[in-house]
Amino acid sequence: MQLRLKRGNSSYTFHLNVSVSDADIPGLPKEYFHWVGVQFTAEASTVHGTVNAYWPLVAARDTKYRHPRRRTSIAPQDIQGMIEAIARATREAQEQANRIEQARLAHSSKDNTRNVITGKLNAQKWTIPGNKTIEMNKLINGETIAVTTQRGKTIKIKFEGGILKQA
């Protein structure tokens, strides 16, 4: 079946290929045929050019104007672009989740290392003057810091291979 519509400077051509279904439909008399849509194509010729829509590739909803009559119509939109946009959004969400997980693991690792350093400092009865978190981060990064011994003496230490060493 073919339907051609003209509206102003635009024309629309619709092709609908159908076939007869062998299935009996409840409530439909036996002498009636049940037509099943097999393929649909639409071509719109406008002042901006020709636009095509096809089914059964993908029936895309045209919600551009939010008009209730067109809500479930087949729209001439870039289906491949939509598929790529969905894949890109999924990939970006996965990458963001991976970055968050890596940051969480790094933070957890730093916390565990700080606990190890705190245990070793307590065993030696050494104290860190000033901001302990900043100084411990310096130790974790391989820098040398000053600590105070139990007798009040200041010494320089470094954290290497899980061991506190005097520098």
Secondary structure, DSSP 8 states (H G I E B T S, - for coil): -EEEEEETTEEEEEEEEEEEE-S--TTS-TTS-EEEEEEEEEEEEETTEEEEEEETT---B--SS--GGGTTSB----HHHHHHHHHHHHHHHHHHHHHHHHHHHHHHHHHHHHHHHHHHHHHHT-B--S-HHHHHHHHHTT--EEEE-TTS-EEEEEEETTEEEE-
